[in-house]
Structures are given as structure tokens and as C-alpha cells.
């Protein structure tokens, strides 16, 4: 049995559209831990990581948004993953899923229509964790 360690990453930096911070609670409400446990794995949810506070991180590229916050999140997630691995677990980071249709900028024309997966009523991707070597 594998020990799965869930780590919430409510990162809302690095992009200009808010809402990604709602990803980890959505996975919890959807029953991700229960689904993994039903596959026979031990599950531990360590809650949400908080960003490491930093002094300003410079970036010459004007297209880069919220560099300091994004570096802070990256550092905090690195520590959380290292801790999970030291404890003998398999870390699973729960972030956000932004469907392409919602993430598209208003100036961008719509792309080709994608067929929704009809194998599930919600259309969400099913996750299966395999630890076979």
C-alpha cells in the first residue's frame, strides 16, 4: 500500500485571472482523498501550503506577472514535497484546473470545439494512481 500525501497549492499568482486558489478545496469537496483510498492507498491530507514571503524578485521581462509571489509559492511547494518524500509518502499537489474556454482571453477567437468525455456525467478526468514498478 502506498502512502499518498495530498498537498494543497492555492496559487493565484503567475496569471492575471483570479480563481486558481479554489482548486485545492474543489478537489477535497469532489472526494479525491476518498477515491484514492478506495484504490487501496493510505491517504494523508496535509492541508494548503502558504507562500514563502520574499523580498522583491526582479524580472526584466514585462510579460512576467507576479514574479515574487510565484517564486515564493515554488519555494514553499519544494519544501512540502521534500518533507512528504522524507516521510516515505508519494506527494500529490492539488492545484487548479482552468478549462481552456474559461482561460481564453476575450480578444482571442474560440478554437475548435472539443467533444466532452461522455464516460462520466461531470466530464472531469478520472485519476488513477498506479504504484506498480
C-alpha positions in Angstrom: 0.0 0.0 0.0 1.3 3.4 -1.0 1.0 6.4 1.3 -0.3 9.3 -0.7 0.3 12.7 0.8 -2.1 15.4 -0.6 -0.6 19.0 -0.6 -2.9 21.9 -1.4 -1.4 24.6 -3.7 -3.9 27.5 -3.8 -1.6 29.5 -6.1 -3.3 32.6 -7.6 -0.1 34.2 -8.9 1.6 33.9 -12.2 -1.5 34.6 -14.2 -3.8 37.6 -14.5 -7.2 35.9 -13.8 -8.1 35.1 -10.2 -9.7 31.9 -9.2 -6.9 29.3 -9.2 -6.8 29.4 -5.4 -10.1 27.5 -5.4 -8.5 24.4 -6.9 -7.5 22.5 -3.7 -10.9 22.9 -1.9 -12.6 21.7 -5.1 -10.5 18.5 -5.1 -11.4 18.0 -1.5 -15.1 18.5 -2.0 -15.0 16.2 -5.0 -13.7 13.4 -2.8 -10.2 13.0 -4.2 -8.9 11.5 -0.9 -11.8 9.1 -0.7 -11.3 8.0 -4.3 -7.6 7.3 -3.7 -8.4 5.4 -0.5 -10.8 3.2 -2.4 -7.9 2.2 -4.7 -6.3 0.7 -1.6 -3.9 3.5 -0.7 -3.3 5.3 2.6 -4.1 9.0 2.3 -2.9 11.9 4.4 -4.1 15.5 3.6 -1.5 18.0 4.8 -3.7 21.0 4.0 -2.7 24.0 2.0 0.8 25.4 1.6 1.3 29.1 2.2 3.8 31.1 0.1 7.2 31.9 1.5 7.4 35.7 1.9 10.3 37.2 -0.1 11.8 40.5 -0.9 11.1 41.7 -4.5 12.4 39.3 -7.2 13.3 41.4 -10.2 12.4 40.3 -13.7 13.3 42.3 -16.9 10.5 40.7 -18.9 7.4 42.8 -18.7 5.2 39.8 -19.7 6.1 38.1 -16.4 3.4 38.7 -13.8 3.8 38.5 -10.0 7.3 37.0 -10.1 7.9 37.4 -6.4 4.8 35.6 -5.3 5.3 32.8 -7.8 8.9 32.2 -6.6 7.6 32.2 -3.0 5.0 29.6 -3.9 7.6 27.5 -5.7 9.9 27.5 -2.7 7.1 26.6 -0.3 5.9 23.7 -2.5 9.5 22.4 -2.8 9.8 22.2 1.0 6.4 20.5 1.2 7.3 17.9 -1.4 10.7 17.2 0.2 9.0 16.7 3.6 6.5 14.3 2.1 9.2 12.3 0.4 11.3 12.2 3.6 8.2 10.8 5.4 8.0 8.0 2.9 5.0 9.3 1.0 4.1 10.0 -2.6 3.3 13.7 -2.8 0.3 14.8 -4.9 0.0 18.5 -5.3 -3.6 19.7 -5.7 -3.6 22.9 -7.8 -6.2 24.5 -10.0 -7.7 23.3 -13.3 -8.7 26.1 -15.6 -10.7 24.9 -18.6 -9.4 26.4 -21.8 -12.8 28.0 -22.6 -12.7 29.9 -19.3 -9.0 30.8 -19.5 -9.1 32.2 -23.1 -8.6 35.9 -23.3 -11.6 37.9 -24.7 -9.6 39.1 -27.7 -8.8 35.5 -28.8 -11.3 33.8 -31.1 -12.7 30.5 -30.0 -10.8 27.4 -31.1 -12.2 24.2 -32.4 -14.9 22.6 -30.4 -13.8 19.7 -28.3 -16.1 16.7 -27.6 -16.8 16.3 -24.0 -15.9 13.0 -22.4 -19.3 11.2 -22.2 -18.0 8.4 -20.0 -18.7 10.5 -16.9 -21.6 12.8 -16.1 -19.3 15.6 -14.9 -16.8 15.5 -17.8 -13.9 15.6 -15.3 -10.9 13.5 -15.9 -10.6 10.4 -13.8 -7.4 9.9 -11.8 -5.9 6.5 -11.2 -2.7 6.2 -9.2 -0.6 3.1 -10.0 2.4 2.2 -8.0 3.4 -0.9 -10.0 7.0 -0.9 -10.9 
